[in-house]
Amino acid sequence: MKPISRRHFIQAGLIGAAAITTGLGNAVYANSGNIQIDKVKLGKTGLMVPRLALGTGTHGGNQSSDFTRMGTENFVKLARYAHERGVTFYDAADLYGSHHNVKEILKEVPREKATLLSKIWTRPEKWNPDAPMKTIDRFRTETGSDYFDIMLLHCMTDGKWQEEKKPYIEALSEAKQKGIIKTIGVSCHSFDALKLAVDDPWVEVILARINPEGLVMDASTDEVMAVLKKAHDSGKGIIGMKIFGEGRIKEDEQREKSLRYVIGSKNVDCMTIGMTTTEQINDAVERIVRIAKEV
């Protein structure tokens, strides 16, 4: 990857990307520095991952998100800047349409130094007509990567997903056996789905919504954290999402409180945040690193 100075980056910059908001437009950000995000163990999966992932699904759906709408060029500039801060963990999904963007940054970041997560959509869509294994092969072409570090069943919403998603579960298991996927799991969007994931030995990683305000979550904060503790204690890797309540937690003190709660719980290994400006990247990296040392 060619080195790029911060001054040149900002001049070349993210004027277009900065116009896109995640609801943090009025936030006051920490000063930029040379601090890089640290790496952590993802449960007992054997993976070491950056504590912070670059989420690509903000306001996402139907193969579009803020990150695809900003254009590939602006995304790559943003991802380059994140790389400078140690954020080489890319949280993609078919639903977001972000595989092509990730492919471009992986041309610059050595694959062995990146963590690639994707999520497979399990409901019929015009853009998702193929059998699960064929879909996974498509993902490999779209990202330009022969393998995925993490693959999740996307958006499980009830307590019957084990039965309903069996073809996808079998496909992910097969892909793992072939070395196409390193570790497997689910992203949860209901409390029943989350509770089921905790006790399922197939699930190695859980992507769960958690913040101290209970915003955009599957149950109360205390209920969700208790389940995450049980999962983490059993060795499952826990990735937190909606840390800032889908942009509703925007004030400086609120963001500090949320990060301190999630990191301080010791039940969440890492987190994904949809950062669309360099200021947001700086703020998240420096807060997370500082808080992780304090708690």
C-alpha positions as a printed Julia matrix, in Angstrom:
295×3 Matrix{Float64}:
   0.0     0.0    0.0
   1.39    3.38  -0.99
   1.94    5.73   1.96
  -0.29    8.75   2.07
   0.2    11.73   4.34
  -2.68   12.92   6.48
  -2.43   16.41   5.0
  -2.55   15.09   1.45
  -5.4    12.8    2.42
  -7.55   15.57   3.79
  -6.75   17.83   0.82
  -7.56   15.04  -1.61
 -10.16   14.09   0.77
 -13.53   13.14   1.78
 -15.52   16.18   0.82
 -18.16   13.97  -0.74
 -18.0    11.39   2.01
 -18.15   14.0    4.75
 -21.5    15.13   3.43
 -22.95   11.75   4.36
 -24.12   11.56   7.94
 -24.68    8.76  10.4
 -26.46   11.06  12.8
 -23.23   12.26  14.42
 -23.01   15.51  12.53
 -23.11   17.71  15.63
 -20.62   15.64  17.59
 -17.37   17.08  18.92
 -14.51   14.78  18.04
 -11.22   13.99  19.73
  -8.02   15.36  18.21
  -6.24   13.27  15.61
  -3.06   11.47  16.62
  -0.9     8.5   15.77
  -2.72    6.0   17.98
  -3.72    2.76  16.28
  -6.5     0.43  17.28
  -5.34   -2.67  19.15
  -6.07   -6.29  18.33
  -8.03   -8.71  20.51
  -8.94  -12.38  20.64
 -12.35  -13.13  19.14
 -13.65  -15.56  21.73
 -12.15  -19.01  21.24
 -12.25  -18.83  17.43
  -8.47  -18.54  17.23
  -8.75  -15.22  15.39
  -6.99  -12.02  16.44
  -8.96   -9.05  15.1
  -8.83   -5.26  15.39
 -11.04   -4.14  18.27
 -12.85   -1.84  15.81
 -14.31   -2.82  12.42
 -15.23   -0.46   9.62
 -18.93   -1.1    9.22
 -20.26   -0.73   5.68
 -23.99   -1.04   6.27
 -25.09    2.34   7.65
 -28.64    2.96   6.41
 -28.22   -0.18   4.34
 -30.65   -2.42   2.48
 -31.41   -3.79  -0.97
 -27.66   -3.89  -1.78
 -27.08   -0.24  -0.95
 -25.78    1.78   2.01
 -24.18    5.12   2.83
 -20.88    3.56   1.83
 -21.95    2.46  -1.63
 -23.75    5.75  -2.16
 -20.58    7.72  -1.39
 -18.93    6.03  -4.38
 -16.03    3.62  -4.54
 -13.37    6.32  -4.78
 -14.5     8.04  -1.6
 -14.89    4.72   0.2
 -11.32    3.73  -0.66
 -10.02    7.09   0.61
 -11.9     6.53   3.85
 -10.68    2.95   4.17
  -7.08    4.05   3.51
  -7.36    6.5    6.35
  -8.86    3.82   8.61
  -5.91    1.59   7.66
  -3.54    4.28   8.96
  -5.3     3.97  12.32
  -5.06    0.17  12.34
  -8.67   -0.46  11.29
  -8.24   -3.32   8.82
 -11.4    -5.19   9.83
 -14.09   -4.87   7.16
 -17.71   -5.64   8.06
 -19.46   -6.27   4.73
 -22.67   -7.96   3.6
 -24.57   -8.87   0.47
 -27.48   -6.79   1.75
 -25.28   -3.68   1.8
 -23.82   -4.2   -1.67
 -20.41   -3.43  -0.18
 -18.37   -6.37  -1.49
 -17.14   -4.41  -4.49
 -15.92   -1.57  -2.27
 -14.08   -4.01  -0.02
 -12.47   -5.58  -3.08
 -10.85   -2.25  -3.93
  -9.3    -1.68  -0.5
  -8.07   -5.29  -0.41
  -5.99   -4.46  -3.48
  -3.97   -2.2   -1.19
  -4.17   -3.89   2.22
  -2.4    -7.28   2.24
  -5.08   -9.94   2.64
  -3.25  -11.67   5.49
  -3.28   -8.38   7.43
  -7.01   -7.8    6.92
 -10.03   -9.31   8.66
 -12.94   -9.85   6.29
 -16.44  -10.46   7.62
 -19.48  -10.9    5.44
 -23.06  -11.88   6.01
 -25.24  -14.06   3.82
 -28.89  -13.05   3.31
 -31.17  -16.05   3.77
 -34.47  -14.72   2.41
 -35.58  -14.76  -1.23
 -34.54  -11.61  -3.09
 -34.12  -10.89  -6.79
 -30.42  -10.28  -6.15
 -30.05  -13.48  -4.1
 -31.52  -16.3   -6.26
 -28.76  -18.88  -5.93
 -28.17  -21.85  -3.65
 -26.05  -21.01  -0.56
 -22.73  -22.48  -1.8
 -23.07  -20.72  -5.13
 -23.79  -17.5   -3.26
 -20.62  -17.91  -1.19
 -18.65  -18.43  -4.43
 -20.16  -15.2   -5.74
 -19.0   -13.43  -2.58
 -15.45  -14.63  -3.27
 -15.55  -13.16  -6.76
 -17.1    -9.89  -5.58
 -14.53   -9.35  -2.82
 -11.55  -10.75  -4.71
 -10.77  -12.9   -1.68
 -10.47  -16.68  -1.72
 -11.6   -16.87   1.89
 -13.52  -15.07   4.62
 -12.35  -14.78   8.19
 -15.95  -14.63   9.44
 -19.24  -15.47   7.74
 -22.58  -14.92   9.45
 -26.19  -15.77   8.75
 -27.6   -12.27   8.36
 -30.4   -10.86  10.49
 -31.86  -13.8   12.39
 -35.21  -12.66  13.74
 -36.86  -15.59  15.52
 -36.22  -18.61  17.68
 -36.63  -21.11  14.83
 -33.73  -20.08  12.65
 -31.86  -23.33  13.35
 -34.57  -25.27  11.49
 -35.48  -22.66   8.89
 -31.9   -21.9    7.8
 -30.59  -25.46   7.69
 -29.44  -25.28   4.02
 -27.39  -22.18   4.85
 -26.01  -23.72   8.03
 -24.89  -26.76   6.06
 -23.34  -24.6    3.34
 -21.35  -22.51   5.81
 -20.19  -25.68   7.57
 -19.06  -27.14   4.25
 -17.26  -23.92   3.31
 -15.49  -23.95   6.67
 -14.33  -27.52   6.11
 -12.92  -26.46   2.73
 -11.08  -23.5    4.28
 -13.22  -20.92   2.48
 -14.48  -19.63   5.85
 -12.48  -19.58   9.08
 -15.29  -19.1   11.57
 -19.1   -18.99  11.39
 -22.05  -17.56  13.27
 -25.08  -15.29  13.19
 -26.14  -11.68  13.37
 -29.17  -11.37  15.63
 -32.14   -9.01  15.37
 -34.45  -10.49  17.98
 -34.02  -11.63  21.56
 -35.3   -15.14  20.78
 -32.74  -15.48  17.98
 -29.99  -14.24  20.27
 -30.87  -16.63  23.08
 -30.94  -19.55  20.64
 -27.5   -18.6   19.3
 -25.98  -18.69  22.77
 -26.8   -22.37  23.27
 -26.11  -23.53  19.72
 -22.71  -25.27  19.43
 -22.64  -24.48  15.68
 -22.43  -20.75  16.43
 -18.89  -19.52  17.01
 -19.48  -15.78  16.57
 -22.45  -13.58  17.45
 -23.01  -10.08  16.09
 -25.36   -8.4   18.6
 -26.91   -4.98  19.17
 -25.77   -3.46  22.45
 -25.58   -0.01  24.04
 -26.4     1.35  27.51
 -29.46    3.29  26.34
 -31.28    0.25  24.96
 -31.68    1.9   21.57
 -32.37   -0.24  18.48
 -31.85   -3.39  20.56
 -33.52   -6.78  20.94
 -34.44   -6.43  24.62
 -33.41   -4.28  27.58
 -29.72   -3.55  28.03
 -29.5    -5.72  31.14
 -31.21   -8.66  29.43
 -29.02   -8.52  26.35
 -25.8    -8.1   28.34
 -26.67  -11.1   30.53
 -27.07  -13.24  27.4
 -23.84  -11.91  25.91
 -22.02  -12.75  29.13
 -23.28  -16.32  28.95
 -22.19  -16.57  25.32
 -18.79  -15.04  25.93
 -18.16  -17.19  29.0
 -18.85  -20.25  26.81
 -16.13  -19.15  24.37
 -18.17  -17.55  21.61
 -16.75  -14.49  19.91
 -18.94  -11.42  20.47
 -19.02   -8.49  18.06
 -21.06   -5.49  19.17
 -23.11   -3.33  16.81
 -25.43   -0.33  17.24
 -22.96    0.94  19.85
 -24.17    4.45  19.08
 -27.8     3.41  18.62
 -27.77    3.82  14.83
 -26.52    7.39  15.19
 -28.93    8.42  17.96
 -26.16    8.45  20.57
 -24.31   11.45  19.26
 -23.28   13.75  22.08
 -19.72   13.51  23.37
 -20.68   12.29  26.84
 -23.15    9.79  25.43
 -20.58    8.24  23.1
 -18.07    8.05  25.91
 -20.62    6.37  28.17
 -21.61    3.83  25.53
 -18.07    2.81  24.66
 -17.12    2.62  28.31
 -20.14    0.41  29.05
 -19.56   -1.99  26.16
 -15.78   -2.29  26.56
 -15.96   -2.36  30.35
 -18.4    -5.27  30.3
 -15.6    -7.59  29.08
 -18.35   -9.51  27.29
 -17.88   -7.86  23.88
 -14.61   -8.64  22.13
 -14.82   -6.02  19.4
 -17.31   -3.78  17.66
 -18.36   -2.52  14.26
 -19.17    1.15  13.71
 -20.28    2.79  10.46
 -17.78    5.63  10.28
 -18.18    7.83   7.21
 -15.67   10.62   7.96
 -12.04   10.81   9.04
 -13.13   12.69  12.16
 -15.36    9.81  13.21
 -12.51    7.36  12.66
 -10.14    9.44  14.78
 -12.66    9.84  17.54
 -13.62    6.17  17.69
 -10.05    4.86  17.57
  -8.71    7.2   20.22
 -11.64    6.77  22.57
 -11.66    2.99  22.26
  -7.92    2.64  22.82
  -8.01    4.97  25.82
 -11.06    3.37  27.41
  -9.72   -0.18  26.86
  -6.65    0.8   28.89
  -8.72    2.38  31.66
 -11.42   -0.23  32.31
